């Protein structure tokens, strides 16, 4: 397997300027990972870290990702299970629910999440829907508390409750909060409550029917995760990074990348990860969903008006 510099040199040597074979090199390392595990590989990558300051709806999980997953699942041997490589800042809850429903049904629940770096928010929710999660010392999950109107739903409800108590116990002091209270409409409060219920219900059902299906008390194990990762009061920040050690302490099913016995897997996964980071750095791609066969769905910043994505399959053999 190759490190970052070796893969970058391989890319540079693959052709001049825009002719560089980024797709072929990614496919090469995806195929090497498949050869090692004998499990289907689908990579779900966002380039938000390489394109900071750039706006694109495709950085985040949305319903627009479903055609990509449909393309990536095409022609796979569904009996081999799925290794789903996740690198995403998160996104929409409803789209996440549909993606999980689709993949779990296609692969009969035999899905292992691989997190080479970051699977935050809704990305963590997808990982929690899998049978196990592969993480390294450099990998991070994140809180799953929903965001409403750009703010944490839990925090909005907590502040609203605090203001209510002030008006009840100390009306004069509460007068200073009136401008803030005006932004808390009944619709916003209701939306926050519903978002929390939906998020917790979804993740709990996935944990009970997946990762914790063989646990002594699946519901109790799931509730522990919901309490730890779903509460803004505990995580304190929606961007909080949950390390492999913290994930283990929560009793999630974690498979380590480090260790002599896992060296081949570690090298294969990180080689794939380097390929995607280099692709985002050297192209207009903003998100990629693809499998080890080369079926790929690439959203990119349009270099010309109207060009939004590339969709392709490997040449027929």
C-alpha positions in Angstrom: 0.0 0.0 0.0 1.1 3.6 -0.4 1.4 6.7 1.7 0.2 10.2 0.8 3.4 11.2 -1.0 3.6 8.0 -3.0 0.0 8.4 -4.2 0.5 12.0 -5.0 3.6 11.1 -7.1 1.5 8.4 -8.8 -1.2 10.9 -9.6 1.4 13.4 -11.0 3.0 10.7 -13.1 -0.4 9.6 -14.5 -0.7 12.4 -17.0 -0.4 16.1 -17.7 -2.7 18.7 -16.2 -6.4 17.7 -16.3 -5.5 14.4 -17.9 -4.3 12.9 -14.6 -6.0 9.6 -13.9 -7.5 10.4 -10.5 -10.5 8.0 -11.1 -8.3 5.1 -12.1 -5.9 5.5 -9.2 -8.8 5.6 -6.7 -10.3 2.5 -8.3 -7.0 0.7 -8.0 -6.8 1.3 -4.2 -10.5 0.5 -3.7 -10.0 -2.8 -5.5 -7.0 -3.6 -3.3 -9.2 -3.0 -0.2 -11.8 -5.3 -1.7 -9.2 -8.0 -2.4 -8.0 -7.8 1.2 -11.5 -8.1 2.9 -13.5 -9.9 0.2 -16.3 -7.4 1.1 -18.0 -4.9 -1.2 -16.6 -1.5 -0.8 -18.5 1.8 -1.2 -16.9 5.1 -0.5 -19.0 8.1 0.5 -16.8 11.1 0.6 -17.2 14.9 1.0 -14.5 17.4 0.1 -15.6 20.1 2.5 -12.2 20.1 4.2 -10.3 20.7 1.0 -12.6 23.4 -0.1 -13.1 25.6 3.0 -15.0 28.8 2.1 -16.6 27.2 -0.9 -20.4 26.7 -0.9 -22.0 23.6 -2.3 -25.1 21.7 -1.3 -23.3 18.5 -2.1 -20.9 18.7 0.8 -23.7 17.5 3.1 -25.9 14.4 3.1 -29.1 15.1 1.2 -31.7 13.3 -1.0 -29.4 14.1 -3.9 -27.0 11.4 -2.6 -29.5 8.6 -3.3 -28.8 8.2 -7.1 -25.1 7.9 -6.1 -25.8 5.0 -3.8 -28.0 3.4 -6.4 -25.1 3.6 -8.9 -22.6 2.4 -6.3 -24.7 -0.7 -5.4 -25.2 -1.6 -9.0 -23.5 -4.9 -10.0 -22.2 -5.7 -6.5 -22.5 -9.2 -5.1 -24.9 -8.5 -2.3 -24.0 -11.7 -0.4 -20.5 -10.3 0.4 -21.8 -7.6 2.7 -20.7 -4.0 2.6 -17.8 -2.0 3.9 -19.1 1.6 3.8 -16.2 4.2 4.0 -17.6 7.4 5.5 -16.1 10.9 5.4 -18.8 13.5 5.8 -19.8 16.5 8.0 -23.4 15.2 8.2 -26.6 16.6 6.7 -30.3 16.1 6.5 -32.0 13.6 8.9 -34.7 12.5 6.4 -32.2 11.8 3.7 -30.0 9.9 6.2 -33.0 7.7 7.2 -33.7 6.8 3.6 -30.0 6.0 2.8 -29.8 3.7 5.9 -33.1 2.0 5.0 -31.9 1.4 1.4 -28.5 0.0 2.3 -29.6 -2.1 5.2 -32.3 -3.8 3.0 -29.9 -4.3 0.0 -27.2 -5.9 2.2 -29.5 -7.5 4.8 -27.9 -5.5 7.6 -24.4 -6.8 6.9 -22.7 -3.4 6.8 -19.5 -2.3 8.5 -18.7 1.4 8.7 -15.1 2.5 8.1 -14.2 6.0 9.4 -10.7 7.0 8.2 -11.1 10.6 9.6 -14.5 12.2 10.3 -18.1 11.0 10.1 -19.9 13.7 12.0 -23.6 14.3 12.9 -25.7 12.4 10.3 -22.5 10.6 9.3 -22.3 9.3 12.8 -26.0 8.2 12.6 -25.2 6.2 9.5 -22.2 4.6 11.3 -24.5 3.7 14.2 -26.8 1.9 11.8 -24.0 -0.5 10.9 -23.0 -3.8 12.7 -19.6 -2.3 13.7 -17.4 0.7 13.1 -13.7 0.6 12.1 -11.8 3.5 13.6 -8.2 4.6 14.1 -6.6 6.9 16.6 -7.1 9.6 14.0 -10.8 8.8 13.5 -13.7 10.7 15.0 -17.5 10.4 15.3 -19.7 13.3 16.5 -22.8 14.1 18.5 -26.1 13.3 16.9 -28.2 16.0 18.4 -30.3 17.6 15.6 -29.9 21.1 14.4 -32.9 23.3 13.7 -32.6 26.7 11.9 -28.8 26.5 12.3 -28.9 25.9 16.0 -28.9 22.8 18.3 -32.5 21.8 19.0 -31.6 20.8 22.6 -30.0 24.1 23.3 -33.0 26.1 21.9 -35.4 24.1 24.1 -33.1 24.5 27.2 -32.9 28.3 26.7 -36.6 28.6 26.1 -37.3 26.7 29.4 -34.8 28.9 31.3 -36.5 32.0 30.1 -39.9 30.6 31.0 -38.7 29.9 34.5 -37.3 33.5 34.8 -40.6 35.0 33.9 -42.3 32.8 36.5 -39.8 33.4 39.3 -38.3 36.8 38.6 -40.5 38.8 36.1 -38.4 42.0 36.4 -35.1 40.2 35.6 -36.8 38.4 32.8 -37.6 41.7 31.0 -34.1 41.7 29.5 -34.8 38.4 27.8 -37.9 39.7 25.9 -36.1 40.4 22.6 -34.6 36.9 22.7 -38.0 35.3 23.6 -39.5 36.8 20.5 -37.5 34.6 18.2 -38.9 31.5 19.9 -42.1 30.9 18.0 -44.4 28.0 18.8 -43.5 26.6 15.4 -39.8 26.6 16.2 -40.2 25.0 19.6 -42.4 22.3 18.1 -39.9 21.7 15.3 -37.1 21.2 17.9 -39.1 18.7 19.9 -40.1 16.7 16.8 -36.5 16.7 15.4 -35.1 15.3 18.7 -37.8 12.7 18.9 -37.2 11.7 15.3 -33.4 11.5 15.6 -33.5 9.5 18.9 -36.2 7.1 17.6 -34.3 6.4 14.4 -30.9 5.8 15.9 -32.3 3.7 18.8 -34.2 1.4 16.3 -31.0 1.0 14.2 -28.9 0.2 17.3 -31.4 -2.3 18.7 -31.8 -4.1 15.3 -28.2 -3.9 14.3 -25.1 -3.2 16.4 -26.7 -4.3 19.7 -28.9 -7.1 18.4 -26.9 -9.7 20.4 -26.5 -7.5 23.5 -27.9 -8.7 26.9 -30.3 -5.7 26.9 -30.3 -4.0 23.5 -32.6 -1.2 24.5 -30.5 -0.3 27.5 -27.3 -0.3 25.4 -29.0 1.9 22.8 -30.3 4.3 25.4 -26.8 4.8 26.7 -25.6 5.9 23.2 -28.6 8.2 22.7 -28.0 9.8 26.1 -24.3 10.3 25.5 -24.3 11.4 21.8 -27.8 12.9 21.5 -27.7 15.3 24.4 -26.3 18.8 23.8 -25.9 19.2 27.5 -23.4 16.3 27.6 -21.5 16.9 24.4 -21.5 20.7 24.8 -20.8 21.3 21.1 -22.3 19.8 17.9 -18.8 19.8 16.5 -17.4 17.7 19.4 -15.0 15.0 18.2 -15.6 11.5 19.6 -12.4 9.5 19.6 -12.0 5.7 19.3 -11.4 5.5 23.1 -14.6 7.4 23.9 -16.5 5.3 21.4 -15.2 2.1 23.1 -16.2 3.5 26.5 -19.7 3.9 25.3 -19.6 0.2 24.4 -20.0 0.7 20.7 -18.7 -2.2 18.6 -15.4 -0.7 17.5 -12.8 -2.5 15.3 -9.4 -0.8 15.6 -7.2 0.1 12.6 -4.0 0.1 14.6 -2.2 -3.0 15.7 0.1 -5.5 14.0 -2.7 -7.8 13.2 -4.6 -4.9 11.4 -1.7 -3.4 9.6 -2.8 -4.5 6.1 -6.3 -3.1 6.7 -4.9 0.1 8.0 -2.7 0.6 5.1 -5.4 -0.2 2.6 -8.0 2.1 4.2 -5.6 5.0 4.5 -4.4 4.6 0.9 -8.0 5.0 -0.2 -8.4 8.0 2.1 -5.4 9.7 0.6 -6.7 9.1 -2.9 -9.9 11.0 -2.1 -8.2 13.9 -0.3 -5.8 14.3 -3.3 -8.8 14.1 -5.7 -10.6 16.9 -3.9 -7.4 19.0 -3.8 -6.6 18.6 -7.5 -10.1 18.7 -9.0 -13.5 20.5 -8.9 -15.1 17.5 -7.2 -17.0 18.2 -4.0 -18.4 14.8 -3.2 -17.9 11.3 -4.5 -19.9 8.0 -4.1 -18.3 5.0 -5.7 -17.6 1.3 -5.4 -14.6 -0.9 -6.0 -15.8 -1.8 -9.5 -15.5 1.8 -10.6 -19.2 2.8 -10.6 -19.0 6.4 -9.5 -21.2 9.4 -8.9 -19.3 12.7 -8.6 -20.7 16.1 -7.8 -18.4 19.0 -8.7 -18.2 22.7 -8.8 -19.3 23.6 -12.3 -16.3 24.7 -14.4 -18.9 25.8 -17.0 -22.5 26.8 -16.7 -24.8 23.9 -16.3 -22.2 21.2 -15.5 -23.0 19.8 -12.1 -21.9 16.2 -11.9 -20.1 13.3 -13.6 -21.6 9.9 -13.6 -19.6 6.9 -15.0 -19.0 3.2 -14.9 -15.9 1.3 -15.7 -15.3 0.2 -19.3 -16.8 -3.1 -20.3 -14.3 -5.9 -20.1 
